[in-house]
């Protein structure tokens, strides 16, 4: 009898633990955000609704959260300055959990229940691609702040993005390595399970070969933790630059081992490095990465953004916040230029837009990809220092 | 040549961590014929224990290590008492399923308590390269190898020369006979779990220091590879676990160094399949007919 009670207890405990984790990732699920600033004047009519989809819970929640915070800051500023077409704008956010099905559900909810005018989203390439075809069918004005995969805007006149693409970013890193760092030999170490990492690695590899030699082109999987072997192998060829296109968690692990092995090499990374100074300032010291904007950029718009963001959220923005912020400004300007909330009119206005954003001066090419400069950032004393602004066409 | 030696040392350090974890599998299997799939999670909890100790108390490396090993030993005893002891007389498959359940439970528990995002382990050992006769070796690598070998020797002496050690060997030979000889079987099993878990925690701490991170799913991969190592060496045999661990570490390093990183996991798990087909009792195992 005692045994049976114990077994029952254990089963309960197990179920409970699973239920708990389930809960914790659900509790914040769909939340309709209140408009940032209510003027109390109903005369201006209903707010214009802009949908936002991004991972707000789960492993990647930090990326979705900071993008959303940037977007909400922009909405607040726009409303304070009188709104769009005399109406306030309202950001309605849904959680994608980084999951493709969830993203499609969120899109359908935004379209059918909330009747959004335009979409700023989704945040990741994978989730953005999953809603691409539906949005294309609807002709929904869609502007992804951060999806860098090449296919996102391809053959879809209504879809735009605020960030640069993976190939563009990878190639820029290669040009910078060769021209500014004087590198003749480079090694590439990338995550074969991640299209983002792979896309960047391929672009870097291809571009760098125009300038010098790529000594190692090595892949790893997301479960790999030991890089000493592969780094020892790379060290043998004595490259000048090591290209590490991945997110902070992995890059930190690799750089720690670079440090431990005492490799004499300059590492370069991509926008996935943004925020690396938080946990890995010491091992990232002196290394470079390509990014959407630099916090040390002196220009007024960047500095205003930094101080307003800090005031509202009490923390420093990431590059993703800047993109979310720019995306909402672009969308608002497009709606203003269109003069109505008609989908096709907004899409046409977006295609013709030119705007000075935090992440640079932005115009769209025929695919809906932005043409803009890339900031190269060096980590010095745990801070971002703008090393150069590069723009290649 | 230096490259080869350097890679050999890399393999040794990876292998010694696998060996430590494999010892936990093998000790437990030897004594109650249970493959404790929750062992990887004990390793993970060991790493978290160390992480918390460092963050809250700021103890030096060795104190942290011992603190975490003691806590993990207590955790191991608790798990055994709560989850496995009631099933001692049940069919072996029930205990095995319980072990899998326990593994999932601990993973989710860690996720609820600590969150899913990786925590950065503070630098307990200053990371820098040391130059020995033209060969660059990291401090962490050296410490890992030394500590692992030290604790393996301690374990060996303990099992061969002490009363509880002898009791462990006796119980694994024949449980019924050792009861007749006056050995407290329950206590011996508890001691086994405590030792296995402490070694797992040691592996976990070394792993998290070497690779700088602690996260709830960190035990899965090393746990599985250590299991392969234990099977390869001959499950239930202590020297087998050590041998298996070092072989798996070497194989992984060699395939990463001379083939490619993508293939190393496939090769390691390919070994498991090969062993099970060719010699299921492992390298050091004797072919015994199962007593039914």
Interface residues (C-beta under 8 A of the other chain):
Chain A: X3 X6 X7 X10 X13 X14 X17 X18 X20 X21 X24 X58 X59 X62 X192 X218 X219 X220 X221 X223 X224 X225 X226 X228 X229 X230 X232 X233 X236 X249 X252 X253 X256 X257 X259 X260 X261 X262 X279 X280
Chain B: X3 X6 X7 X10 X11 X13 X14 X82 X83 X86 X98 X101 X104 X105 X108 X109 X111 X112 X116 X117 X118 X120 X127 X128 X129 X136 X138 X139 X140 X141 X207 X210 X211 X212 X213 X218 X221 X252 X253 X256 X257 X260 X261 X262 X265
